[in-house]
Amino acid sequence: MSNDAQTNPAEAPLTFDNERARARFLDDLRAVVGDEHLLVSSDLRASYETDWTRRWTGSSIAVARPANTQEVSAVLATCQRHHIACVAQGGRTGLVGGSVPSGNQLVLTVERLNDIGAVDFDSGELTVGAGTTLGALQRALSQHGWEFGVDLASRDSATIGGMIATNAGGAHVVQHGQMREQVVALEVVLADGTVMGGASDVAKDNAGYDLSALMVGSEGTLGVITSARLRLVPHYRHRVLSLVGVDTLTTGLELLGHVRRSTHAVAAAEFFDHAAMQLVEQYLAMTRPVRPSPWYVLIECASDTDPTEAMAAGLTGTPGVDDDAVAVALDSPGRQILWSFRESITEAIAQIGVAHKLDVGVAPRLLDQFAHEVRTAVHSSFAHSSVLLFGHLAEGNVHVNVINVPPTDATVDDLVLRLVGSMGGTIAAEHGVGRAKRDWLHLARSPAELHVMRALKSALDPENLLNPDVLFA
């Protein structure tokens, strides 16, 4: 397999045949966004042409920074008129190369579409621009007694538009679901510049297809999300967090089951292996508060009533969980310390090399089997590699990180993803397919599903101008 960009089955966008055509295209874009917000020089484009992992990089014609929906519409209409492909970008925190240009393409960043509307206290909703970061939204909501149902470690960079486009999950899926469950309505600009949808005051509307839902997880291949009407969740007054060392993930699942039976307030259930813990200890210059274990599980409960006693009952009811394997934090500083062991893993990995990052999912009961088999498969082919595993326990969502394998060698990707497919899992649990996993999409989708997906792409983007190198091989 190769990381080189491949052409979509649809008609490929043309390239410029001369500098005069290129200049006309750029002049038309300047007329839309202004010279200041059209980045043409290589030094200004550079940060938009590489993703967070550093594994995926490319080149672009320019970077357009529209200020509103009307400018996004005009930019896309300009791309269609010149038959130039466009790659939409949010916070560039993706892990599968889904927003990285692969050649003679325009990058359209929504970073300036960052308005945050007023909270509708009657409905528990608000409307935000697609370029709003998750962190900015969280800070705005904290003043009004509301929270957003999805949380990510990359909260200060990840944008709402990008999170919707990839159907991001994060730590609180067990309580609130993924981004799909948070979206009430979307405003989207289609490939030809047509503006579709927007916020509505209507609480129930079943008039035909749910076109907003179609855009969730579409990775910028069907349209550019410009704003979103979001569903909010109440702010819980009480939170308690436990870090527990366990010998197997099966024990971790039993522990989670005991806690869930003790309280319905489980807000997060995370896991990571000992190799990840050791790396984070070194990176943070901190020492874990529990004895060394093959695995570590984080369980958080959140409620309007204090869930501490209920969590304690669940913790003590699990065989094999000893007192020296458990740390509990009741106050905010203590919880931040325990969360840092999980949330710093990605940053710690980035300090030691460029990792192959494979976000996959298996049935939770198969987690121990998968962990054993994936380590065996990778080490048998790459003897000097390091495999670090972490993820979301309740959903069986594993983030496989492989270090000391060349970033351009997709053999390890093939090993991991085929193993997942053989176990009836998914190759993309929450980060999308992007460019990184498009060659393996058939492992997670049937021929009939792939046919419908291609038909939708052709119907909404017949000239294949939106993110043409993503999703389909």
C-alpha positions as CSV (number, residue, x, y, z in Angstrom):
1,M,0.0,0.0,0.0
2,S,1.1,3.6,-0.5
3,N,0.4,6.9,1.0
4,D,0.6,8.6,-2.4
5,A,-2.7,10.4,-3.3
6,Q,-4.9,8.4,-5.6
7,T,-7.6,9.6,-8.0
8,N,-11.2,9.2,-7.1
9,P,-13.4,7.1,-9.4
10,A,-15.2,10.3,-10.4
11,E,-13.7,12.7,-12.9
12,A,-10.4,14.2,-11.5
13,P,-10.2,18.0,-11.2
14,L,-8.0,19.6,-13.9
15,T,-4.7,21.3,-13.2
16,F,-3.6,24.7,-14.5
17,D,-2.2,24.6,-18.0
18,N,-0.4,27.9,-17.6
19,E,0.5,30.6,-15.1
20,R,-2.1,33.0,-16.6
21,A,-4.9,30.6,-15.6
22,R,-3.5,30.3,-12.2
23,A,-3.2,34.1,-11.8
24,R,-6.9,34.5,-12.9
25,F,-8.0,31.9,-10.3
26,L,-6.1,33.7,-7.5
27,D,-7.4,37.1,-8.6
28,D,-10.9,35.8,-8.5
29,L,-10.3,34.5,-4.9
30,R,-8.8,37.8,-3.8
31,A,-12.0,39.5,-4.9
32,V,-13.9,37.3,-2.5
33,V,-11.8,37.1,0.6
34,G,-9.4,40.0,0.2
35,D,-5.6,39.8,-0.3
36,E,-4.9,39.5,3.4
37,H,-6.9,36.3,3.7
38,L,-5.6,34.6,0.6
39,L,-2.3,33.0,1.6
40,V,-0.2,32.2,-1.4
41,S,3.5,32.2,-0.3
42,S,4.9,28.8,0.8
43,D,5.8,30.0,4.2
44,L,2.3,31.2,5.0
45,R,0.8,28.0,3.5
46,A,3.1,25.6,5.3
47,S,1.1,25.1,8.6
48,Y,-2.0,24.3,6.6
49,E,-0.3,21.7,4.5
50,T,0.7,19.3,7.3
51,D,-1.5,17.6,9.9
52,W,-0.9,17.2,13.6
53,T,0.7,13.8,13.2
54,R,3.4,15.1,10.8
55,R,2.8,11.9,8.8
56,W,0.6,13.5,6.3
57,T,1.7,16.5,4.3
58,G,1.1,18.0,0.9
59,S,1.0,21.2,-1.1
60,S,-1.7,23.6,-2.1
61,I,-2.3,26.4,-4.6
62,A,-3.2,28.8,-1.8
63,V,-5.2,29.0,1.5
64,A,-8.4,30.9,1.5
65,R,-9.7,32.3,4.8
66,P,-13.4,33.3,4.2
67,A,-15.1,35.3,6.9
68,N,-18.7,34.1,6.6
69,T,-21.0,31.7,4.7
70,Q,-21.4,34.1,1.8
71,E,-17.6,34.1,1.2
72,V,-17.5,30.3,1.6
73,S,-20.2,30.1,-1.1
74,A,-18.3,32.4,-3.4
75,V,-15.0,30.6,-2.9
76,L,-16.6,27.2,-3.8
77,A,-18.3,28.7,-6.8
78,T,-15.0,30.1,-7.9
79,C,-13.4,26.7,-7.6
80,Q,-16.1,25.1,-9.7
81,R,-15.8,27.8,-12.4
82,H,-12.1,27.1,-12.6
83,H,-12.5,23.4,-12.0
84,I,-10.1,23.4,-9.1
85,A,-10.5,21.0,-6.1
86,C,-11.0,22.3,-2.6
87,V,-10.0,20.9,0.8
88,A,-11.9,22.1,3.8
89,Q,-10.0,22.5,7.0
90,G,-10.8,23.1,10.7
91,G,-8.3,22.9,13.5
92,R,-6.0,20.4,11.7
93,T,-6.1,18.0,14.6
94,G,-7.2,15.0,12.5
95,L,-5.1,11.9,12.5
96,V,-5.9,10.4,9.1
97,G,-4.8,13.1,6.6
98,G,-8.4,14.0,5.8
99,S,-7.8,17.8,5.6
100,V,-4.3,17.8,4.0
101,P,-4.1,18.9,0.4
102,S,-2.4,16.4,-1.9
103,G,-1.5,18.6,-4.8
104,N,-2.9,21.3,-7.0
105,Q,-5.8,22.1,-4.6
106,L,-7.1,25.1,-2.7
107,V,-7.3,24.9,1.1
108,L,-10.4,26.5,2.6
109,T,-10.1,27.1,6.3
110,V,-13.2,27.9,8.4
111,E,-11.1,29.3,11.2
112,R,-12.6,32.8,10.9
113,L,-16.2,31.4,11.2
114,N,-16.0,31.4,14.9
115,D,-19.1,33.2,16.2
116,I,-20.8,31.7,19.2
117,G,-24.5,32.5,19.5
118,A,-26.6,33.0,22.6
119,V,-27.8,30.0,24.5
120,D,-31.5,29.3,24.0
121,F,-32.4,28.3,27.6
122,D,-35.8,27.0,26.6
123,S,-34.5,24.4,24.2
124,G,-31.0,24.0,25.6
125,E,-29.4,24.7,22.2
126,L,-27.2,27.3,20.6
127,T,-25.7,28.0,17.1
128,V,-22.0,28.3,16.5
129,G,-19.7,28.9,13.5
130,A,-17.9,25.9,12.2
131,G,-14.5,27.4,13.1
132,T,-15.3,27.7,16.8
133,T,-12.9,25.6,18.8
134,L,-14.3,23.2,21.3
135,G,-12.4,25.0,24.1
136,A,-13.9,28.3,23.2
137,L,-17.4,26.8,23.3
138,Q,-16.8,25.1,26.6
139,R,-15.6,28.4,28.2
140,A,-18.6,30.3,26.8
141,L,-21.0,27.6,28.2
142,S,-19.4,27.6,31.6
143,Q,-20.8,31.1,32.2
144,H,-24.4,29.8,31.7
145,G,-24.6,26.5,33.5
146,W,-24.5,24.3,30.4
147,E,-21.9,21.9,28.9
148,F,-21.3,20.4,25.5
149,G,-21.6,16.6,25.4
150,V,-18.3,15.9,23.6
151,D,-14.9,16.5,25.0
152,L,-11.5,16.0,23.4
153,A,-7.9,16.4,24.7
154,S,-7.4,18.7,21.6
155,R,-10.2,21.0,22.7
156,D,-8.2,24.2,22.2
157,S,-7.5,23.4,18.6
158,A,-10.3,21.1,17.3
159,T,-13.1,23.0,15.7
160,I,-16.8,22.2,15.8
161,G,-17.0,21.9,12.0
162,G,-14.2,19.4,11.9
163,M,-15.6,17.4,14.8
164,I,-18.9,17.1,13.0
165,A,-17.3,16.2,9.7
166,T,-15.5,13.3,11.3
167,N,-18.3,12.5,13.8
168,A,-15.8,12.9,16.7
169,G,-16.4,10.9,19.9
170,G,-14.0,11.6,22.8
171,A,-14.3,10.7,26.4
172,H,-18.0,11.2,27.1
173,V,-19.6,9.0,24.4
174,V,-20.7,6.6,27.1
175,Q,-22.9,9.3,28.6
176,H,-23.8,11.6,25.7
177,G,-22.9,9.9,22.4
178,Q,-20.8,11.1,19.5
179,M,-21.1,14.4,17.6
180,R,-24.0,13.0,15.6
181,E,-26.2,13.0,18.8
182,Q,-25.3,16.7,19.5
183,V,-26.3,18.1,16.1
184,V,-29.7,19.7,15.7
185,A,-29.2,21.3,12.3
186,L,-26.4,22.4,10.0
187,E,-25.8,25.1,7.5
188,V,-23.7,23.6,4.6
189,V,-22.3,25.0,1.4
190,L,-22.4,22.5,-1.5
191,A,-19.7,22.1,-4.2
192,D,-21.3,24.6,-6.6
193,G,-21.7,27.3,-3.9
194,T,-25.3,26.5,-3.0
195,V,-26.1,27.2,0.7
196,M,-28.3,24.6,2.3
197,G,-30.0,24.4,5.7
198,G,-29.4,26.5,8.8
199,A,-30.7,26.9,12.3
200,S,-34.5,26.5,12.8
201,D,-36.8,27.2,15.7
202,V,-38.9,24.2,14.8
203,A,-38.5,21.5,17.4
204,K,-39.7,18.6,15.3
205,D,-39.4,18.5,11.5
206,N,-39.7,15.2,9.6
207,A,-40.3,16.6,6.1
208,G,-38.1,14.3,4.0
209,Y,-34.5,13.4,4.3
210,D,-32.4,14.5,7.3
211,L,-29.7,16.2,5.1
212,S,-27.8,17.5,8.1
213,A,-27.3,14.0,9.4
214,L,-25.9,13.1,6.0
215,M,-23.1,15.6,6.5
216,V,-22.0,14.2,9.9
217,G,-19.0,12.0,9.2
218,S,-18.8,12.9,5.5
219,E,-15.2,14.3,6.0
220,G,-15.7,17.3,3.7
221,T,-16.6,15.2,0.7
222,L,-20.2,16.3,0.3
223,G,-20.2,20.0,1.5
224,V,-18.4,22.5,3.7
225,I,-20.1,23.0,7.1
226,T,-20.3,26.6,8.0
227,S,-22.5,26.7,11.2
228,A,-24.2,24.2,13.5
229,R,-27.1,24.3,15.8
230,L,-26.0,22.2,18.8
231,R,-27.8,20.4,21.6
232,L,-26.4,21.1,25.1
233,V,-26.3,19.1,28.3
234,P,-26.7,20.3,31.9
235,H,-23.7,21.1,34.0
236,Y,-23.3,18.5,36.7
237,R,-22.4,19.8,40.2
238,H,-20.6,16.6,41.3
239,R,-17.8,14.7,39.7
240,V,-15.6,11.9,40.9
241,L,-12.8,10.2,39.0
242,S,-11.0,6.9,39.7
243,L,-7.8,5.6,38.2
244,V,-7.5,1.8,38.6
245,G,-4.7,-0.6,37.6
246,V,-6.0,-3.9,36.3
247,D,-4.4,-7.1,34.9
248,T,-6.7,-7.4,31.9
249,L,-9.2,-5.3,30.0
250,T,-11.8,-7.9,30.8
251,T,-11.3,-7.0,34.4
252,G,-11.6,-3.4,33.4
253,L,-15.0,-4.1,31.7
254,E,-16.2,-6.0,34.8
255,L,-15.2,-3.0,36.9
256,L,-17.1,-0.7,34.6
257,G,-20.1,-3.0,34.8
258,H,-20.1,-2.9,38.6
259,V,-19.9,0.9,38.6
260,R,-22.7,1.2,36.1
261,R,-24.9,-1.1,38.2
262,S,-24.1,1.1,41.2
263,T,-24.9,4.4,39.5
264,H,-26.2,5.6,36.1
265,A,-23.9,8.5,36.3
266,V,-20.9,7.1,34.4
267,A,-19.6,9.9,32.2
268,A,-16.3,8.5,30.9
269,A,-14.5,5.1,30.8
270,E,-11.0,5.2,29.4
271,F,-8.1,2.7,29.2
272,F,-4.4,2.7,28.4
273,D,-1.5,0.3,28.6
274,H,1.6,0.3,30.8
275,A,3.8,1.5,28.0
276,A,1.6,4.6,27.6
277,M,1.7,5.2,31.3
278,Q,5.5,5.0,31.4
279,L,5.8,7.4,28.5
280,V,3.5,9.9,30.1
281,E,5.3,9.7,33.4
282,Q,8.5,10.6,31.7
283,Y,6.8,13.3,29.6
284,L,5.0,15.0,32.6
285,A,7.8,14.2,35.1
286,M,5.1,12.7,37.3
287,T,4.6,9.4,39.1
288,R,1.5,7.3,38.8
289,P,-0.5,7.2,42.0
290,V,-1.2,3.4,41.8
291,R,0.9,0.3,41.6
292,P,2.3,-0.8,38.2
293,S,-0.3,-2.8,36.2
294,P,-0.5,-4.1,32.6
295,W,-3.5,-1.8,32.1
296,Y,-5.1,1.3,33.6
297,V,-8.7,2.3,33.6
298,L,-10.2,5.8,34.2
299,I,-13.8,5.9,35.2
300,E,-15.6,9.3,35.8
301,C,-19.0,9.7,37.3
302,A,-21.0,13.0,37.0
303,S,-24.3,13.8,38.6
304,D,-26.3,16.5,40.4
305,T,-26.1,14.3,43.4
306,D,-22.8,13.1,44.8
307,P,-21.9,9.8,43.1
308,T,-18.8,9.1,45.3
309,E,-20.4,6.3,47.5
310,A,-22.0,4.7,44.4
311,M,-18.6,4.6,42.6
312,A,-16.9,3.3,45.7
313,A,-19.4,0.4,45.9
314,G,-18.7,-0.4,42.3
315,L,-14.9,-0.3,42.8
316,T,-15.0,-2.6,45.8
317,G,-17.2,-5.1,44.2
318,T,-14.7,-6.2,41.5
319,P,-12.5,-9.2,42.2
320,G,-8.8,-8.6,41.6
321,V,-9.0,-4.9,42.3
322,D,-6.8,-4.1,45.3
323,D,-6.6,-0.9,47.3
324,D,-3.1,-0.1,46.1
325,A,-4.4,-0.3,42.5
326,V,-7.0,2.5,43.0
327,A,-6.7,6.3,43.1
328,V,-9.8,8.5,43.5
329,A,-10.1,12.2,43.0
330,L,-13.0,14.3,44.2
331,D,-11.9,17.9,43.6
332,S,-11.1,19.6,40.3
333,P,-7.3,19.8,40.8
334,G,-7.1,16.1,41.7
335,R,-9.2,15.1,38.7
336,Q,-7.0,17.2,36.4
337,I,-4.0,15.3,37.6
338,L,-5.6,11.9,37.0
339,W,-6.9,13.0,33.6
340,S,-3.5,14.2,32.6
341,F,-2.2,10.6,32.5
342,R,-4.7,9.8,29.8
343,E,-4.9,13.1,27.9
344,S,-1.1,13.6,27.6
345,I,-0.5,10.3,25.8
346,T,-0.8,11.7,22.3
347,E,1.5,14.6,23.0
348,A,4.0,12.3,24.7
349,I,4.0,10.0,21.7
350,A,4.7,12.9,19.4
351,Q,7.9,13.7,21.3
352,I,9.5,10.4,20.4
353,G,8.6,10.1,16.7
354,V,6.0,10.1,14.0
355,A,3.5,7.4,14.8
356,H,1.2,5.3,12.7
357,K,-2.1,6.1,14.4
358,L,-4.9,3.7,13.8
359,D,-8.3,4.5,15.4
360,V,-10.2,1.2,15.3
361,G,-13.0,-0.5,17.2
362,V,-13.9,-4.1,18.2
363,A,-16.5,-5.6,20.3
364,P,-15.5,-4.8,23.9
365,R,-15.4,-8.5,24.9
366,L,-12.6,-8.9,22.3
367,L,-10.4,-6.2,23.6
368,D,-7.8,-8.5,25.3
369,Q,-7.7,-10.8,22.3
370,F,-7.2,-7.8,20.0
371,A,-4.5,-6.3,22.2
372,H,-2.5,-9.6,22.2
373,E,-2.9,-10.2,18.5
374,V,-2.1,-6.7,17.3
375,R,1.1,-6.6,19.3
376,T,2.1,-10.0,18.1
377,A,1.4,-9.1,14.4
378,V,3.2,-5.8,14.5
379,H,6.3,-7.1,16.4
380,S,6.6,-10.1,14.1
381,S,7.0,-7.9,11.1
382,F,8.7,-4.9,12.8
383,A,10.9,-6.3,15.5
384,H,12.1,-2.8,16.7
385,S,8.7,-1.2,16.8
386,S,6.8,-0.1,19.8
387,V,3.0,-0.5,20.2
388,L,1.1,1.7,22.6
389,L,-2.7,1.1,23.1
390,F,-5.3,3.4,24.6
391,G,-8.8,4.3,24.0
392,H,-12.5,4.3,25.1
393,L,-13.3,1.2,27.1
394,A,-17.1,1.1,26.9
395,E,-17.1,1.3,23.1
396,G,-14.2,-1.0,22.4
397,N,-12.5,1.9,20.6
398,V,-8.7,1.4,20.5
399,H,-6.2,3.9,19.4
400,V,-3.3,1.8,18.1
401,N,0.0,3.8,18.0
402,V,3.0,2.2,16.3
403,I,6.4,3.9,16.7
404,N,9.7,3.1,14.9
405,V,8.1,2.2,11.6
406,P,8.8,4.6,8.6
407,P,5.8,6.9,8.2
408,T,5.5,6.0,4.5
409,D,5.4,2.2,5.1
410,A,1.8,1.2,5.1
411,T,2.5,-2.4,5.8
412,V,1.8,-1.9,9.5
413,D,-1.5,-0.2,8.6
414,D,-2.5,-3.2,6.5
415,L,-1.6,-5.6,9.3
416,V,-3.7,-3.8,11.9
417,L,-6.7,-3.0,9.8
418,R,-7.0,-6.5,8.4
419,L,-6.8,-7.9,11.9
420,V,-9.7,-5.6,12.9
421,G,-11.7,-6.6,9.8
422,S,-11.2,-10.3,10.6
423,M,-12.6,-9.7,14.1
424,G,-15.7,-8.0,12.8
425,G,-14.6,-4.6,13.9
426,T,-14.4,-1.1,12.3
427,I,-11.3,0.5,10.7
428,A,-12.6,4.0,11.8
429,A,-14.2,4.3,15.2
430,E,-14.1,8.1,15.6
431,H,-11.4,9.8,13.5
432,G,-12.8,9.1,10.1
433,V,-11.2,7.4,7.1
434,G,-9.3,10.3,5.5
435,R,-6.5,9.5,3.1
436,A,-4.8,7.1,5.6
437,K,-7.4,4.3,5.5
438,R,-9.3,4.7,2.3
439,D,-7.7,1.5,0.8
440,W,-9.3,-0.5,3.6
441,L,-12.8,1.0,3.6
442,H,-14.2,-2.2,2.1
443,L,-13.3,-4.0,5.3
444,A,-15.9,-2.0,7.2
445,R,-18.6,-1.3,4.4
446,S,-20.3,-3.8,2.2
447,P,-20.4,-3.4,-1.6
448,A,-23.9,-2.2,-1.4
449,E,-23.0,0.5,1.1
450,L,-20.0,1.6,-0.9
451,H,-22.2,1.9,-4.0
452,V,-24.7,4.1,-2.2
453,M,-21.8,6.2,-0.7
454,R,-20.3,6.8,-4.2
455,A,-23.7,7.6,-5.6
456,L,-24.3,10.3,-2.9
457,K,-20.8,11.7,-3.7
458,S,-21.6,11.9,-7.4
459,A,-25.0,13.5,-6.8
460,L,-23.8,16.3,-4.6
461,D,-20.3,16.8,-6.0
462,P,-20.5,15.5,-9.7
463,E,-17.2,17.1,-10.6
464,N,-15.4,15.6,-7.6
465,L,-14.1,19.0,-6.4
466,L,-14.6,18.5,-2.6
467,N,-11.8,16.6,-0.8
468,P,-11.2,14.3,-3.8
469,D,-8.5,12.3,-2.2
470,V,-10.4,11.4,0.9
471,L,-12.6,8.4,1.7
472,F,-12.6,6.6,-1.7
473,A,-9.6,4.9,-3.2
